[in-house]
Amino acid sequence: MAGPRYRVIAADLAERIRAGEYPPGTALPAQRELSARYDVALATARQALQALIDDGLIVVEAGRGTFVAPARPAYRLDTLRSFVDDLRDQGHQVTTEVVSCSLRAMPAWVASLWGERDGTAKALRLERLRLLDGVPAIHQVSWVDQPYAQAVRGVDFTGTALYAALADAGMQIASASERIAAATLGEAGAALLHQDADSPVLVSDRVTRTRDGAVGVVDRAVLAGGLMQVRAERTVHQVSVQWGAPPR
């Protein structure tokens, strides 16, 4: 590998850390041991360690030594955490109104995620309106396929979270992916959110998967643009993303 010697050493140590040779929390060899192992001056070994510190891979504990940094998620928030959780943690009152809850044929874009392309498959369609401090802010439609659809159909979703109900029904959620795009509000959504048609909104499409990789829940949430915002805080090592309400 070309480049300054300390960078070569840092890259080798980083590869060993990522490969698990040095798990999170374990001590790295002392500077003098690294100097001898790589046949470099002590100052070069120190530079290599500093590069790993700058990259967030290791930490120095005074009087104890140098340790592999604890594993950190790419996002500060849990992947299954929702915008409702974020808002409540910020002190907002979030209430839920159930618009409808019934078994219906999936639209094509939802059916395709489950591999159902003939348009006849029926799933639970849960339509909710989220109120932020009493003001309609989020219009959310969630789809749940069988057998869980029937299992949670009778749940009172004004007070019970969908994912809590699914967990009680035996669904084991493992991951979720979310895509957020800007759009304008249609007539039906405008009536529910008490906004003008063509008002700016954020549309969140989220696909939640179970431990075996199967699709568990498909969500589409429309968020009133003037009431909601997405904040991202970036550092050298990570990105933190959070739903919130803009300052008033």
Buried (B, 14 or more C-beta within 10 A) or exposed (E): EEEEBBBBBBBBBBEEBEEEEBEEEEEBBEBEEBBEEBEBEEEBBBBBBBBBBEBEBBEEEEEEEBBBBEEEEEBEBEBEBBBBBBBEEEEBEBEBEEEEBEEEBBBEEBBEBBEBEEEEBBBBBBBBBBBBEEEBBBBBBBBBBEEBBEBBBEBEBEEEBBBEBBEEBEBEBBEBEBEBEEBBBEEEBBEBBEBEEEBEBBBBBBBBBBEEEEBBBBBBBBBBBBBBBBEEEEEEEEEBBBBBBEEE
